[in-house]
Structure formats: structure tokens, C-alpha cells
Amino acid sequence: MTRIAESFARLRRERRRGFIPFITAGDPDIGTTGELIVELARAGATCIELGVPFSDPVADGPVIQRASERALAQGVGVDEVLQAVARARKETDLPIVLFSYYNPLLQYGLERLAQDARAAGIDGVLVTDLVPEEAAEWIEVLHAHELDSIFLAAPTSTDERLRLIAAKTSGFIYAVSRTGVTGERAEVSAQAARLVARLRRLTDLPIAVGFGISRAEHVAEVWQYADAAVVGSSVVAEIARLTGAPDLVRRVGAFARSLLPTSELPR
């Protein structure tokens, strides 16, 4: 059982839900990224999604796009991201998912990436622009190195396609709450609960909901029907707002804690 699977199994035993924050590696700098991983683990994260900076992040809104630009301007690439994870691994065993577009991973080399990711302490990889129909080689390489292959499921997906996504996924399924790009929203799309209900009929895998989840009340709402809530843009925006502050890491940790509902909901 992978570390991600163990983490979700523990949540189910304890009748709790998960919290998955997203940060862009290298923003505001790669040293702080490692510190943020450790702090977010202390703040109550179930898992951390660590974004690999990319020059054309078409699935991301302006907040994460700008974070990628800042990281790329400092020369942060896959090597630097994995080094940051390896440093953080000395202080936390929290599951970490590499969140990336396919191009930088392909340039790095799939076999080399899987081997180095495993050695650094990565637990799974989600490639936003790789569809399961074209991912056979990728999945084989990941699983050979005991890494989870995580795929996105969208509200527009047919049941047939959701079944394929579930068959190709390990760890957890990332359910996109709405069509479009990442970014903060005033409320959670009603499409999210319907998508999770459809997935429940097709798989026993844990389901995390992301895109537009930015407040504690959003997390509480998602926890009513999903196994975990993913919060990205609001965390990245808080990092950007605090850049230059000597206590940035502590304050981002406090912000992450503020996103957690004050009480669990009945399972």
C-alpha cells in the first residue's frame, strides 16, 4: 500500500476527511518551498500537491500562472523541485503529489523522473494534460517505482470515461468541481457533488475535489460528499501576499489552519 493509500485508509478508519493544499515549487523561492511542505504538514494537511513550474499552464488561472512565472524566473525546474522534496523528507513523511504538465516531465525523461521522484520521496504524480487513453507507458513506469498515477475527472466526462479514469488511477481521483481553470470562486459548483456521486457508483477509490475551493466553508461543503478538499489558488495567493515577510512560513501555516472547518461532519 502506498503512503497516499495509507493516508486515506486512516481517514476512513477515523471517519475523517482530508485537506490537500497546493503550492507552486519555487515560489517565492525553492528553499522556502521545503519549509512550506513541513509547515503545511504540521498545519493538518493530509497530502500536499506540489506544482512543477511550467511556461504554459493552460489549466491554471492567473494566480498560479504568476507563481509559475516567478519560479521559472529563478531557474526552478524538475531537479530543483525534487531536491526540495528530499530536504523536506528529513522532517515529514506526509504524502506528496507532484502536480505537473507533461512537457517538463517528458523532457526530464520518464524513467529517470520516476526513479528520481521515488528517491526524493514523491508518492504520486498528477499530469494535468495527459489523458488516460494515452498514458499506458507513463502508468507502467510510475507503478514500477511504486508511485501512484492520479488523473483528473471532469463534470463533462461520460460514465464510460469516468470508468476508464478510475481503472487507470491509483491513490485517489481528483474530481474537478467545474469546467475551466483553477482559481478562487465565491461558491462551490453544484456540479462537484453530482460528479462525486457518479464516481462513487464506479469506484471505491478516494475522491478529492478541487478547483475553486478557497474558504473553510467550501472545505466543509466538500467534506459532506467527498474524501478530501484541494485548496490551491487561495494558498498560492497568500504566499504571494506575504512574500518578503520574515515569518511567511508560519503565517501561511496559520492561513492553512484557517481553511479547516472547526468540526468534522457525520460520515
C-alpha positions as CSV (number, residue, x, y, z in Angstrom):
1,M,0.0,0.0,0.0
2,T,1.4,3.4,-0.9
3,R,1.7,6.3,1.5
4,I,-1.2,8.0,-0.2
5,A,-3.4,4.9,0.1
6,E,-2.4,4.5,3.8
7,S,-3.3,8.1,4.5
8,F,-6.8,7.8,3.0
9,A,-7.3,4.5,4.7
10,R,-6.5,6.1,8.0
11,L,-9.0,8.9,7.3
12,R,-11.7,6.3,6.6
13,R,-11.0,4.4,9.8
14,E,-11.2,7.6,11.8
15,R,-14.2,8.8,9.9
16,R,-12.5,12.0,8.9
17,R,-12.0,13.9,5.7
18,G,-8.8,15.2,4.1
19,F,-7.2,18.5,3.3
20,I,-4.9,18.8,0.4
21,P,-3.1,22.2,-0.1
22,F,-1.4,23.0,-3.4
23,I,1.7,25.2,-3.6
24,T,3.9,26.1,-6.6
25,A,7.5,24.9,-6.1
26,G,10.0,27.7,-6.2
27,D,7.5,30.4,-5.2
28,P,8.7,32.6,-3.5
29,D,12.0,30.6,-3.7
30,I,12.9,26.9,-3.6
31,G,14.3,27.0,-0.1
32,T,11.0,28.3,1.3
33,T,9.2,25.6,-0.6
34,G,10.8,22.9,1.5
35,E,9.9,24.8,4.7
36,L,6.3,25.2,3.5
37,I,5.9,21.5,2.9
38,V,6.9,20.8,6.5
39,E,4.7,23.6,7.9
40,L,1.7,22.5,5.9
41,A,2.1,19.0,7.2
42,R,2.1,20.4,10.7
43,A,-1.0,22.5,9.9
44,G,-3.1,19.4,9.3
45,A,-2.6,18.6,5.6
46,T,-3.5,15.0,4.5
47,C,-1.3,15.3,1.4
48,I,0.4,18.1,-0.4
49,E,0.2,18.9,-4.1
50,L,3.5,20.4,-5.3
51,G,3.3,22.2,-8.6
52,V,6.1,22.0,-11.1
53,P,6.6,25.4,-12.7
54,F,5.7,25.5,-16.4
55,S,5.7,28.2,-19.0
56,D,2.2,27.4,-20.4
57,P,0.0,26.3,-17.6
58,V,-3.3,26.3,-19.6
59,A,-5.4,24.6,-16.8
60,D,-4.4,27.2,-14.3
61,G,-5.8,30.6,-13.5
62,P,-3.8,33.9,-13.2
63,V,-2.7,33.3,-9.5
64,I,-1.0,30.0,-10.2
65,Q,0.3,31.2,-13.6
66,R,2.1,34.1,-12.0
67,A,3.5,31.8,-9.3
68,S,4.9,29.6,-12.1
69,E,6.4,32.7,-13.8
70,R,8.1,33.8,-10.6
71,A,9.6,30.3,-10.0
72,L,10.8,29.9,-13.6
73,A,12.5,33.3,-13.4
74,Q,14.6,31.8,-10.7
75,G,15.5,28.8,-12.8
76,V,13.4,26.3,-10.9
77,G,12.9,23.1,-12.8
78,V,12.2,19.4,-12.0
79,D,15.7,18.9,-10.5
80,E,15.2,21.7,-8.0
81,V,11.7,20.6,-7.1
82,L,12.9,17.1,-6.3
83,Q,15.8,18.4,-4.2
84,A,13.3,20.5,-2.2
85,V,11.2,17.4,-1.5
86,A,14.3,15.4,-0.5
87,R,15.2,18.1,2.0
88,A,11.6,18.2,3.4
89,R,11.6,14.5,3.7
90,K,14.0,14.8,6.6
91,E,11.2,16.4,8.7
92,T,7.9,14.9,7.4
93,D,6.5,11.7,6.0
94,L,3.3,13.4,4.7
95,P,2.4,12.1,1.2
96,I,3.5,14.5,-1.6
97,V,2.0,14.5,-5.1
98,L,3.9,16.1,-8.0
99,F,1.4,18.2,-10.0
100,S,2.7,18.9,-13.4
101,Y,2.2,19.3,-17.1
102,Y,3.6,16.5,-19.3
103,N,6.2,18.5,-21.2
104,P,8.7,19.1,-18.3
105,L,8.5,15.5,-17.2
106,L,8.9,14.2,-20.8
107,Q,12.0,16.5,-21.2
108,Y,13.4,15.1,-17.9
109,G,12.8,11.6,-19.1
110,L,10.0,9.4,-17.8
111,E,12.1,6.5,-16.4
112,R,14.6,9.0,-14.8
113,L,11.7,11.1,-13.4
114,A,10.0,8.1,-11.8
115,Q,13.3,6.8,-10.3
116,D,14.4,10.2,-9.0
117,A,10.9,11.1,-7.7
118,R,10.7,7.9,-5.8
119,A,14.2,8.5,-4.3
120,A,13.3,12.1,-3.4
121,G,10.2,11.0,-1.5
122,I,7.4,11.8,-4.0
123,D,4.4,9.5,-3.6
124,G,2.4,10.1,-6.8
125,V,2.2,12.2,-9.9
126,L,-0.8,14.0,-11.5
127,V,-0.2,15.2,-15.0
128,T,-2.9,17.7,-15.9
129,D,-2.7,17.4,-19.7
130,L,-2.1,13.7,-20.0
131,V,-5.3,11.7,-20.7
132,P,-5.6,8.1,-19.5
133,E,-6.1,6.8,-23.1
134,E,-2.5,7.9,-23.9
135,A,-0.9,7.1,-20.6
136,A,-0.1,3.4,-20.7
137,E,3.7,3.8,-20.8
138,W,3.6,6.5,-18.1
139,I,1.4,4.4,-15.8
140,E,3.7,1.4,-16.2
141,V,6.8,3.4,-15.4
142,L,5.2,5.0,-12.3
143,H,3.9,1.7,-10.9
144,A,7.2,0.1,-11.5
145,H,8.6,2.6,-9.0
146,E,5.6,2.3,-6.6
147,L,4.3,5.7,-7.4
148,D,0.6,6.5,-7.7
149,S,-0.8,7.6,-11.0
150,I,-3.5,10.2,-10.4
151,F,-5.9,11.5,-13.0
152,L,-8.5,14.3,-13.3
153,A,-12.2,13.6,-13.7
154,A,-14.4,16.4,-15.0
155,P,-18.2,17.1,-14.8
156,T,-18.4,16.8,-18.6
157,S,-16.9,13.2,-18.6
158,T,-19.2,10.4,-19.7
159,D,-19.7,7.4,-17.4
160,E,-17.6,5.3,-19.8
161,R,-14.7,7.8,-19.5
162,L,-15.1,8.0,-15.7
163,R,-14.8,4.2,-15.6
164,L,-11.6,4.4,-17.6
165,I,-10.2,7.1,-15.4
166,A,-11.0,5.0,-12.3
167,A,-9.3,2.0,-13.8
168,K,-6.1,3.9,-14.6
169,T,-5.9,5.8,-11.3
170,S,-4.3,4.8,-8.0
171,G,-4.1,6.8,-4.8
172,F,-7.1,9.0,-5.3
173,I,-9.2,10.5,-8.1
174,Y,-9.0,14.3,-8.4
175,A,-12.6,15.5,-9.3
176,V,-12.6,18.9,-10.9
177,S,-15.5,20.8,-9.4
178,R,-16.3,22.7,-12.6
179,T,-15.1,23.2,-16.1
180,G,-12.5,26.0,-16.7
181,V,-9.2,26.8,-15.0
182,T,-8.1,26.9,-11.4
183,G,-8.9,30.0,-9.3
184,E,-10.9,31.2,-6.3
185,R,-14.7,31.3,-6.5
186,A,-17.4,32.6,-4.3
187,E,-19.1,29.2,-4.0
188,V,-18.5,25.6,-4.9
189,S,-20.1,24.4,-8.1
190,A,-23.1,22.2,-7.7
191,Q,-21.5,20.0,-10.4
192,A,-19.0,18.8,-7.9
193,A,-21.4,16.8,-5.7
194,R,-23.0,15.2,-8.8
195,L,-19.6,14.2,-10.2
196,V,-18.6,12.6,-7.0
197,A,-21.9,10.7,-6.8
198,R,-21.3,9.4,-10.3
199,L,-17.8,8.3,-9.4
200,R,-19.0,6.5,-6.3
201,R,-21.0,4.2,-8.4
202,L,-17.9,3.3,-10.4
203,T,-15.1,3.0,-8.0
204,D,-14.1,2.6,-4.3
205,L,-11.1,4.9,-4.7
206,P,-10.9,8.0,-2.5
207,I,-12.1,11.2,-4.3
208,A,-10.7,14.6,-3.7
209,V,-12.4,17.7,-5.1
210,G,-10.5,20.8,-6.3
211,F,-10.8,23.9,-8.5
212,G,-12.5,26.9,-6.8
213,I,-12.2,25.6,-3.2
214,S,-10.8,28.6,-1.3
215,R,-12.6,29.0,2.1
216,A,-13.3,27.0,5.2
217,E,-17.0,26.9,4.3
218,H,-16.1,25.5,0.9
219,V,-14.0,22.8,2.5
220,A,-16.9,21.9,4.9
221,E,-19.3,21.7,2.0
222,V,-16.9,19.4,0.0
223,W,-16.4,17.2,3.1
224,Q,-20.1,16.4,3.0
225,Y,-19.7,14.2,-0.1
226,A,-16.0,13.8,-0.9
227,D,-13.0,12.3,0.9
228,A,-10.8,15.4,0.6
229,A,-10.8,19.0,-0.5
230,V,-8.0,20.5,-2.5
231,V,-7.2,24.2,-2.0
232,G,-4.7,25.8,-4.4
233,S,-5.2,29.4,-5.6
234,S,-6.0,30.9,-2.2
235,V,-2.9,29.3,-0.6
236,V,-0.7,30.5,-3.5
237,A,-2.2,34.0,-3.3
238,E,-1.4,34.1,0.4
239,I,2.2,33.1,-0.3
240,A,2.4,35.9,-2.9
241,R,0.9,38.4,-0.5
242,L,3.4,37.5,2.2
243,T,6.5,37.4,0.0
244,G,9.3,39.2,1.8
245,A,7.8,38.8,5.2
246,P,10.3,37.1,7.6
247,D,7.5,35.0,9.1
248,L,5.9,33.9,5.8
249,V,6.1,30.2,6.5
250,R,4.4,30.5,9.9
251,R,1.7,32.8,8.5
252,V,1.0,30.5,5.6
253,G,0.6,27.7,8.1
254,A,-1.8,29.7,10.1
255,F,-3.8,30.5,6.9
256,A,-3.9,26.8,6.1
257,R,-5.3,26.1,9.5
258,S,-8.0,28.7,9.0
259,L,-9.2,26.7,6.0
260,L,-10.1,23.7,8.1
261,P,-13.7,23.6,9.4
262,T,-13.9,23.7,13.2
263,S,-15.7,20.4,13.5
264,E,-16.0,17.2,11.5
265,L,-19.2,16.3,9.7
266,P,-21.0,13.0,10.2
267,R,-19.9,10.4,7.7
